[in-house]
Amino acid sequence: MNEYQMSFMDDRYDRMLYNRCGNSGLVLPAISLGAHETFGSYRDEDITRACLYRAFDLGITHFDLANNYGRPPGTAELIVGKILKSMPRDELIISSKAGYHMWEGPYGEWLSKKSLIASLDQSLKRLKLDYVDIFYAHRPDPQTPLEETMATLDLIVRQGKALYIGLSNFSGPQLEQAIQVRQRMNLCPITIDQQRYNLLDRGCEQDLFGHTERNGIGVIAFSPLAKGVLSDKYLGSQFPQDSRAFNVWGKKNLHEVSSRARLDKVQQLNLLAQQRGQTLAQMAIAWSLYHPAVTSVLIGASRVEQIEENVAALQNLEFSPLELNAINAICSSS
């Protein structure tokens, strides 16, 4: 019996909501756990292990990474790879990405065939896996022909190095172009799109969701708490010393978090969340999942307690018309 199996929770799959990803056969937990700016960055291996184990006990079966996550880049995959050895691989969805700068020279970023193949091979070595479940093109490449990128993603699936492919940070029109290339070349389908979406950043509603819903593509929303702004962390005047804002972001992002207009909105949203019997973070997650285009929301966590609080959002996912109108009024105010 390995380390993780000793802590199995028999009711894990009763604790989580699972949604089908677009028209595919893939289902994802409504809440997924990501490694951006936490695991392998300002949180060590012990905390990472505790978070992954607890997340899985709560039914979170999807862990999201990228080649460049961690300090130095790649550290998140190295740490998570060690921990995955003690977990049941066939019950997990592991995703990774390539496209941002990872190593020096002309092949260390973007979406050429050379870069994507090399990056995924490196990721699999760090993760100690034979394949990832989802592999993403992490951002659009202004130089590489889209035909080359999409054909390479198709090749990766045919080689068995990934089961599904996705795009991240592609606008709606860019996604539509990729869909047309995929159809014209008879390549494997795009299963999922990863995009920023939260109460304070709703551009997907105009730019993306029409494309994904029309083409049967799932959406996983990252930054559902707007880098922690949509939580109780920053309701006061001081930034917690263990927060990402304090440890990672720097002065520019701290200013963004603390702007008076934004904090006024957050205070009003917090009052509405209290009326619903939720924390602000729980209401923000529930709101993101309320849109029918959204398959899963991607949370980050530096403590087990954050994961537990976020999963508790699933206990109240309904919004009345009055609540939705109030949220729209708050978020659209100048």
C-alpha positions in Angstrom: 0.0 0.0 0.0 1.6 3.3 -1.0 1.6 6.6 0.8 -1.5 8.1 -0.7 -3.7 5.0 -0.7 -3.5 5.0 3.1 -5.6 8.2 3.1 -8.3 7.2 0.6 -11.7 8.8 1.0 -14.4 6.4 0.0 -16.9 9.2 -0.8 -14.6 11.4 -2.8 -16.7 11.2 -6.0 -19.9 12.0 -4.1 -18.3 15.3 -2.9 -17.6 16.7 -6.3 -19.7 17.9 -9.3 -18.4 16.6 -12.7 -19.2 18.3 -16.0 -18.8 17.0 -19.5 -16.2 19.0 -21.5 -18.0 20.3 -24.6 -19.1 17.5 -27.0 -16.2 15.2 -25.9 -16.3 12.1 -23.7 -14.1 13.9 -21.1 -15.6 15.0 -17.8 -13.8 17.3 -15.5 -14.4 18.2 -11.9 -16.2 21.6 -11.5 -13.2 22.7 -9.6 -9.7 21.9 -10.8 -6.4 22.7 -9.1 -3.6 24.6 -10.8 0.1 25.1 -10.0 0.6 28.6 -11.3 2.6 30.8 -8.9 2.2 28.4 -6.0 3.6 24.9 -6.3 7.4 25.1 -6.9 7.3 28.8 -6.4 6.7 30.2 -2.9 5.2 27.0 -1.6 7.4 23.9 -1.0 7.0 20.2 -1.7 5.3 19.4 1.7 2.6 22.0 1.1 2.2 20.9 -2.5 1.7 17.3 -1.3 -0.8 18.2 1.3 -2.8 20.3 -1.2 -2.8 17.6 -3.9 -3.8 14.9 -1.5 -6.6 16.9 0.1 -7.9 18.1 -3.3 -8.1 14.5 -4.5 -9.9 13.5 -1.3 -12.5 16.2 -2.1 -13.0 14.8 -5.6 -10.7 17.2 -7.5 -9.2 14.9 -10.2 -7.7 17.5 -12.5 -4.3 19.1 -11.8 -3.2 21.8 -14.2 0.5 22.7 -14.9 2.6 24.2 -17.6 6.3 23.8 -18.7 7.3 27.2 -17.2 5.5 27.1 -13.9 7.7 27.4 -10.8 11.0 29.0 -9.9 13.1 28.2 -11.8 10.7 27.3 -14.7 9.9 23.6 -14.6 10.0 23.3 -10.8 6.3 22.9 -10.5 6.3 19.8 -12.8 9.3 18.3 -11.0 7.6 18.6 -7.6 4.2 17.4 -8.7 5.8 14.6 -10.6 7.3 13.3 -7.4 4.0 13.3 -5.7 2.0 11.8 -8.5 4.0 8.6 -8.1 2.0 7.9 -4.9 -1.4 8.7 -6.5 -3.7 6.6 -8.7 -2.8 7.8 -12.2 -5.9 6.4 -13.9 -8.1 8.4 -11.6 -6.4 11.7 -12.5 -6.4 14.2 -15.3 -3.0 15.9 -15.7 -2.6 18.8 -18.1 0.4 20.8 -19.2 1.1 23.6 -21.7 3.9 25.0 -23.9 4.2 28.4 -25.6 5.7 30.8 -23.1 9.5 31.3 -22.7 11.1 28.2 -21.1 14.7 27.9 -22.3 17.2 30.1 -24.3 17.4 30.1 -28.0 14.8 30.2 -30.8 13.1 27.0 -29.8 12.4 27.7 -26.2 9.0 29.3 -26.7 6.1 29.8 -29.1 4.3 27.1 -31.0 6.5 25.7 -33.7 6.6 21.9 -34.2 10.2 21.9 -32.8 9.2 23.8 -29.7 6.0 21.9 -28.9 7.5 18.5 -29.3 10.7 19.3 -27.3 8.7 21.0 -24.5 6.2 18.2 -24.1 9.0 15.6 -24.0 10.7 17.7 -21.2 7.4 18.0 -19.3 6.8 14.3 -19.4 10.3 13.6 -18.0 9.7 16.1 -15.2 6.3 14.7 -14.4 7.6 11.1 -14.7 4.5 10.3 -16.9 4.1 8.5 -20.2 1.4 10.9 -21.3 -0.6 13.9 -20.2 -4.4 13.9 -20.5 -4.6 17.5 -21.9 -1.9 19.4 -23.7 -2.4 23.1 -24.5 -0.9 25.6 -26.8 -0.4 28.2 -24.1 -0.7 31.4 -26.2 -1.1 32.4 -29.9 2.0 32.5 -31.9 2.2 35.5 -34.3 4.9 33.9 -36.5 4.3 30.1 -36.7 1.5 29.1 -39.2 -1.5 27.9 -37.4 -1.5 24.9 -39.7 1.9 23.8 -38.2 0.7 24.3 -34.7 -2.5 22.4 -35.1 -0.9 19.5 -37.0 1.7 19.2 -34.3 -1.0 18.9 -31.6 -2.7 16.3 -33.7 0.7 14.4 -34.0 1.1 14.5 -30.2 -2.2 12.8 -29.8 -1.5 10.2 -32.4 1.8 9.5 -30.7 0.0 8.9 -27.4 1.8 11.7 -25.6 -1.6 13.4 -24.9 -5.2 12.3 -25.0 -6.8 15.7 -25.6 -5.7 19.0 -26.9 -6.6 22.5 -25.9 -5.8 26.2 -26.5 -5.2 28.8 -23.9 -5.3 32.6 -24.1 -6.7 32.5 -27.7 -9.3 35.1 -28.4 -12.6 34.0 -29.8 -11.7 34.9 -33.4 -8.3 33.2 -33.0 -10.0 30.1 -31.6 -12.4 30.1 -34.6 -9.4 30.2 -37.0 -7.9 27.2 -35.2 -11.2 25.4 -35.5 -11.4 26.1 -39.2 -7.8 24.8 -39.7 -8.6 21.7 -37.7 -11.6 21.0 -39.8 -9.9 21.7 -43.1 -7.0 19.4 -42.3 -9.1 16.7 -40.7 -7.1 16.9 -37.4 -8.2 15.8 -33.9 -10.7 18.1 -32.3 -10.0 20.9 -29.9 -11.5 19.7 -26.6 -11.0 22.6 -24.3 -10.2 26.3 -24.1 -8.5 27.8 -21.0 -9.2 31.5 -20.5 -9.4 34.1 -17.7 -12.9 34.6 -16.5 -14.3 36.0 -13.2 -16.7 38.6 -11.9 -14.3 41.4 -12.6 -13.2 40.2 -16.0 -16.1 39.1 -18.2 -14.7 39.6 -21.7 -15.3 35.9 -22.5 -19.0 36.5 -22.6 -18.7 38.7 -25.6 -15.5 37.3 -27.2 -15.3 33.6 -26.6 -18.3 31.7 -25.3 -20.2 31.9 -28.5 -17.4 30.2 -30.4 -16.9 27.4 -27.8 -20.6 26.6 -27.4 -21.2 26.6 -31.1 -18.3 24.2 -31.7 -18.8 21.9 -28.7 -15.6 23.0 -26.9 -15.4 23.1 -23.1 -14.1 26.1 -21.2 -11.9 26.0 -18.1 -11.8 29.4 -16.4 -8.5 30.4 -14.7 -8.2 33.2 -12.1 -11.8 32.8 -10.9 -10.9 34.8 -7.8 -9.1 37.5 -9.8 -5.7 36.7 -8.3 -7.3 36.6 -4.8 -9.1 39.9 -5.1 -12.4 38.1 -4.9 -11.7 36.7 -1.5 -11.5 38.1 2.0 -7.7 38.5 1.8 -7.7 42.1 0.7 -10.8 43.5 2.3 -8.7 45.2 4.9 -5.9 47.7 4.5 -3.0 45.3 4.9 -1.8 42.6 2.6 -1.2 39.2 4.3 2.4 38.3 4.3 1.7 34.8 3.1 -0.4 35.9 0.2 0.6 35.8 -3.5 0.2 39.6 -3.7 2.8 40.0 -1.0 5.2 37.3 -2.2 4.9 37.2 -6.0 3.3 40.0 -7.8 5.2 43.2 -7.1 4.2 46.8 -6.8 2.3 47.0 -10.1 -0.1 44.2 -9.2 -0.4 45.4 -5.6 -1.6 48.7 -6.9 -4.1 47.0 -9.2 -5.5 44.9 -6.2 -5.7 48.0 -4.0 -7.4 50.5 -6.3 -10.2 52.2 -4.6 -12.8 51.6 -7.3 -12.1 47.9 -7.4 -12.1 47.4 -3.6 -15.4 49.3 -3.4 -16.9 46.7 -5.8 -15.4 43.8 -3.8 -16.9 45.2 -0.6 -20.3 45.3 -2.2 -19.9 41.8 -3.6 -18.8 40.6 -0.2 -22.0 41.8 1.4 -24.0 40.0 -1.2 -22.1 36.8 -0.6 -22.8 37.1 3.1 -26.5 37.4 2.4 -26.2 34.1 0.4 -24.5 32.4 3.3 -21.2 32.1 1.4 -17.7 33.7 1.5 -16.9 36.0 -1.3 -14.6 33.4 -2.8 -17.3 30.8 -2.8 -19.8 33.1 -4.5 -17.2 34.1 -7.1 -16.6 30.4 -8.0 -20.3 29.6 -8.0 -20.9 32.6 -10.3 -18.3 31.5 -12.8 -19.7 28.0 -12.9 -23.2 29.4 -13.4 -22.5 30.2 -17.1 -23.4 27.1 -19.2 -20.2 27.4 -21.3 -17.9 26.9 -18.3 -16.9 23.3 -17.6 -14.6 23.9 -14.7 -12.9 26.7 -12.7 -9.2 26.5 -12.1 -8.2 27.5 -8.6 -4.8 28.1 -7.1 -4.0 27.2 -3.5 -1.2 27.7 -1.0 -3.1 26.1 1.9 -5.4 23.1 2.3 -8.0 25.3 3.9 -8.3 27.3 0.7 -9.2 24.2 -1.2 -11.8 23.2 1.3 -13.4 26.6 1.3 -13.5 26.7 -2.5 -15.0 23.2 -2.9 -17.7 24.2 -0.4 -18.9 26.7 -3.0 -20.6 23.7 -4.8 -23.1 23.6 -2.0 -24.9 26.7 -3.4 -24.6 27.2 -7.1 -27.9 28.7 -7.8 -28.6 32.5 -8.2 -31.9 34.2 -8.2 -32.7 36.8 -10.8 -32.4 39.5 -8.1 -28.9 38.3 -7.1 -27.8 38.2 -10.8 -29.1 41.7 -11.3 -27.4 43.0 -8.2 -24.1 41.4 -9.3 -24.3 42.9 -12.8 -25.1 46.3 -11.3 -22.1 46.2 -9.0 -19.6 44.9 -11.6 -20.7 47.3 -14.3 -20.4 50.4 -12.1 -17.6 52.7 -12.9 
